[in-house]
Amino acid sequence: MQQGKLYLIPVPLSEGAEPLSYTLVHHDIINKIDEYVVENEKTARKFLKAAGLTIPQSQLTIHDYGKHARDKMDYNKVFAHVRKGKDLGLMSEAGCPAVADPGSDVVMEAHRRGIQVIPMVGPSSILLALMGSGFNGQKFTFHGYLPIDKGDRSKKIKDLENQSLREKVTQIFIETPFRNNQLLTELLRIGKPSTKLCIAVNLTAKDEIILTKTIAEWKSTTIDLHKIPAIFLLFA
């Protein structure tokens, strides 16, 4: 018997961005799948409804791989129906599954079991920010979160800036939204005046902002990033 497939199904990044986030293919795929692995069930069900799900949601089987369930996942149970030929969907809380997202563990488990993995087109905040920055898109690194310790963070920022200057690599990183302003303050304190910083905020939302300025220019710019999803890009 032929095995089913694991579909990696992106979820919108912001409220009201559903029309920008899925295609007719999404509609076709979600209406032939009735079993999902999701990071956030509420977000996943909302997306499925917005994407045109016609299968009654009561008939869906949902496997939770959220923060508190991840370590207890029974992959034999998760992939049991895939072994019998049924397809399975994977959705994260926002954006593309397995990109800066623990869904990569589910994908790796599928590979271990010889299950075909099919990533679908959808929004990635990292790539959208890079596209809109004007920085080098042929050589870039996503670092995730920088160190919390102030001394370690300062050293990391300086190291990233120096590496960018030497290798012309775009450095991409994020912070917990309630610490965004502190990170920006640190970037402006440490960065060379000529180093360029792009801040991408609320991507795909109606109030989306993507601004690229030098550190010197940012010092005379007022922006409040507190509790707002943002991505930072540095290029020296």
C-alpha positions as CSV (number, residue, x, y, z in Angstrom):
1,M,0.0,0.0,0.0
2,Q,1.3,3.5,-0.9
3,Q,1.9,5.7,2.0
4,G,0.3,9.1,2.5
5,K,2.2,12.4,2.4
6,L,3.0,15.1,4.9
7,Y,1.9,18.5,3.7
8,L,3.5,21.6,5.3
9,I,0.7,24.1,5.3
10,P,1.6,27.8,6.0
11,V,-0.7,29.9,8.2
12,P,-1.3,33.7,7.9
13,L,1.1,36.0,9.8
14,S,-1.5,38.5,10.8
15,E,-5.2,39.2,11.2
16,G,-7.0,39.8,7.9
17,A,-4.1,38.5,5.8
18,E,-5.8,35.3,4.8
19,P,-6.3,36.3,1.1
20,L,-2.6,37.0,0.8
21,S,-1.6,33.7,2.5
22,Y,-3.2,30.9,0.5
23,T,-4.0,29.8,-3.0
24,L,-6.5,27.6,-4.7
25,V,-4.1,24.7,-4.1
26,H,-4.5,25.2,-0.4
27,H,-8.2,24.9,-0.8
28,D,-7.8,21.7,-2.7
29,I,-5.3,20.2,-0.3
30,I,-7.1,21.0,3.0
31,N,-10.3,19.5,1.6
32,K,-8.7,16.1,1.2
33,I,-7.0,16.0,4.6
34,D,-8.8,15.4,7.8
35,E,-5.8,14.9,10.1
36,Y,-3.3,17.6,11.3
37,V,-0.4,18.2,13.5
38,V,-0.6,21.7,14.8
39,E,1.2,24.0,17.2
40,N,-2.0,26.0,18.1
41,E,-5.3,24.3,17.5
42,K,-7.3,27.5,17.7
43,T,-5.1,29.2,15.1
44,A,-5.1,26.2,12.8
45,R,-8.9,25.8,12.9
46,K,-9.4,29.5,12.1
47,F,-7.0,29.3,9.2
48,L,-8.7,26.2,7.8
49,K,-12.1,27.9,8.0
50,A,-10.8,31.0,6.2
51,A,-9.1,28.9,3.6
52,G,-12.4,27.3,2.6
53,L,-12.5,24.1,4.5
54,T,-15.7,22.1,3.6
55,I,-15.0,19.1,5.8
56,P,-16.9,19.5,9.1
57,Q,-14.4,20.5,11.8
58,S,-15.9,17.9,14.1
59,Q,-14.5,15.3,11.8
60,L,-10.9,16.5,12.0
61,T,-8.3,14.7,14.0
62,I,-5.8,17.2,15.6
63,H,-2.5,16.2,17.1
64,D,-1.0,18.9,19.4
65,Y,2.7,19.6,19.1
66,G,2.5,22.8,21.2
67,K,5.0,23.8,23.8
68,H,3.7,21.5,26.5
69,A,2.9,18.5,24.3
70,R,6.0,18.2,22.1
71,D,8.1,16.0,24.3
72,K,5.2,13.5,24.8
73,M,4.3,13.1,21.1
74,D,3.6,9.5,20.0
75,Y,4.8,9.5,16.4
76,N,3.6,6.0,15.9
77,K,0.1,7.3,16.5
78,V,0.6,10.6,14.5
79,F,1.8,8.7,11.4
80,A,-0.5,5.6,11.8
81,H,-2.9,6.7,9.1
82,V,-0.2,8.0,6.8
83,R,1.2,4.5,6.8
84,K,-2.2,3.4,5.5
85,G,-2.3,5.9,2.7
86,K,-3.9,9.0,4.2
87,D,-2.3,12.4,4.0
88,L,-1.4,14.5,7.0
89,G,-1.1,18.3,7.4
90,L,1.4,20.2,9.5
91,M,0.7,23.8,10.6
92,S,2.5,26.1,13.0
93,E,1.2,29.0,14.9
94,A,2.0,31.5,12.1
95,G,3.8,31.5,8.8
96,C,5.7,28.5,7.4
97,P,6.0,25.3,9.4
98,A,9.5,24.2,10.4
99,V,11.1,27.6,9.7
100,A,12.1,29.1,13.0
101,D,9.5,26.7,14.3
102,P,9.6,23.3,16.2
103,G,7.7,21.6,13.4
104,S,11.0,20.6,11.9
105,D,11.0,17.7,14.4
106,V,7.8,16.4,12.8
107,V,9.3,16.8,9.4
108,M,12.5,14.9,10.4
109,E,10.4,12.1,11.8
110,A,8.5,11.8,8.5
111,H,11.9,11.5,6.7
112,R,13.0,8.8,9.1
113,R,9.9,6.9,8.2
114,G,10.3,7.3,4.5
115,I,7.2,9.6,4.2
116,Q,7.1,12.1,1.4
117,V,7.2,15.7,2.6
118,I,5.5,18.4,0.5
119,P,6.1,22.1,1.6
120,M,3.4,24.5,0.3
121,V,3.8,28.1,-0.8
122,G,3.0,30.6,1.9
123,P,4.2,33.6,4.0
124,S,7.6,33.5,5.7
125,S,8.3,36.6,7.8
126,I,12.0,36.0,7.5
127,L,12.0,35.9,3.7
128,L,9.5,38.8,3.4
129,A,11.7,41.0,5.6
130,L,14.8,40.1,3.6
131,M,13.0,40.8,0.3
132,G,11.9,44.2,1.6
133,S,15.2,45.2,3.2
134,G,17.3,46.0,0.1
135,F,20.1,43.9,1.7
136,N,22.1,41.0,0.2
137,G,19.7,38.3,-0.6
138,Q,22.3,35.9,-1.9
139,K,24.2,35.6,1.4
140,F,22.2,35.8,4.7
141,T,21.9,34.1,8.1
142,F,18.9,33.9,10.4
143,H,20.1,33.8,14.0
144,G,16.8,33.5,15.8
145,Y,17.0,35.2,19.2
146,L,20.2,37.0,20.4
147,P,21.5,36.3,23.9
148,I,19.4,37.7,26.8
149,D,22.5,38.6,28.9
150,K,23.3,42.3,28.1
151,G,27.1,41.7,27.8
152,D,26.7,38.6,25.7
153,R,24.1,40.4,23.5
154,S,26.4,43.4,23.0
155,K,29.3,41.1,21.9
156,K,27.0,39.2,19.6
157,I,25.8,42.4,17.9
158,K,29.3,43.6,17.4
159,D,30.3,40.2,16.0
160,L,27.4,40.1,13.6
161,E,28.2,43.6,12.4
162,N,31.9,42.8,11.8
163,Q,31.1,39.6,10.0
164,S,28.6,41.4,7.8
165,L,31.3,44.0,7.0
166,R,33.9,41.3,6.1
167,E,31.6,38.9,4.2
168,K,28.7,41.2,3.0
169,V,26.3,38.8,4.7
170,T,22.8,40.0,5.8
171,Q,22.3,39.2,9.5
172,I,18.7,38.5,10.5
173,F,17.4,38.1,14.0
174,I,14.3,38.5,16.2
175,E,13.4,39.3,19.8
176,T,10.5,38.6,22.2
177,P,8.1,41.5,21.3
178,F,8.2,43.0,24.8
179,R,11.9,43.4,24.5
180,N,12.0,44.9,21.0
181,N,12.7,48.4,22.2
182,Q,15.6,47.4,24.4
183,L,17.2,45.5,21.5
184,L,16.8,48.5,19.3
185,T,18.4,50.8,21.9
186,E,21.3,48.3,22.1
187,L,21.7,48.2,18.3
188,L,21.8,52.0,18.1
189,R,24.3,52.2,20.9
190,I,26.7,49.6,19.5
191,G,26.4,49.9,15.7
192,K,28.6,52.0,13.5
193,P,26.9,55.1,12.1
194,S,27.1,53.8,8.5
195,T,25.8,50.3,9.3
196,K,22.3,49.7,7.9
197,L,19.5,48.4,9.9
198,C,16.1,47.3,8.6
199,I,13.1,46.8,10.9
200,A,10.1,44.9,9.5
201,V,7.0,45.2,11.6
202,N,3.6,43.4,11.4
203,L,4.4,41.9,8.0
204,T,1.3,41.3,5.7
205,A,-0.9,43.3,8.1
206,K,-2.6,46.6,7.1
207,D,-0.1,48.5,9.3
208,E,2.9,46.7,8.0
209,I,6.2,48.7,8.2
210,I,9.5,47.9,6.5
211,L,12.1,50.6,7.1
212,T,15.8,50.6,6.1
213,K,18.1,53.3,7.5
214,T,21.6,53.7,8.7
215,I,22.3,53.5,12.4
216,A,22.9,57.3,12.3
217,E,19.5,57.9,10.7
218,W,17.7,55.6,13.1
219,K,19.0,57.6,16.0
220,S,16.9,60.5,14.9
221,T,13.8,58.3,14.2
222,T,11.1,57.6,16.7
223,I,9.5,54.2,16.6
224,D,7.7,52.1,19.3
225,L,8.2,48.4,18.8
226,H,6.8,47.3,22.2
227,K,4.8,44.1,21.9
228,I,4.8,44.2,18.1
229,P,6.0,41.3,16.0
230,A,9.3,42.6,14.4
231,I,12.3,41.3,12.5
232,F,15.7,43.0,12.6
233,L,18.2,42.9,9.7
234,L,21.7,44.2,9.9
235,F,24.0,44.9,6.9
236,A,27.4,46.7,7.2
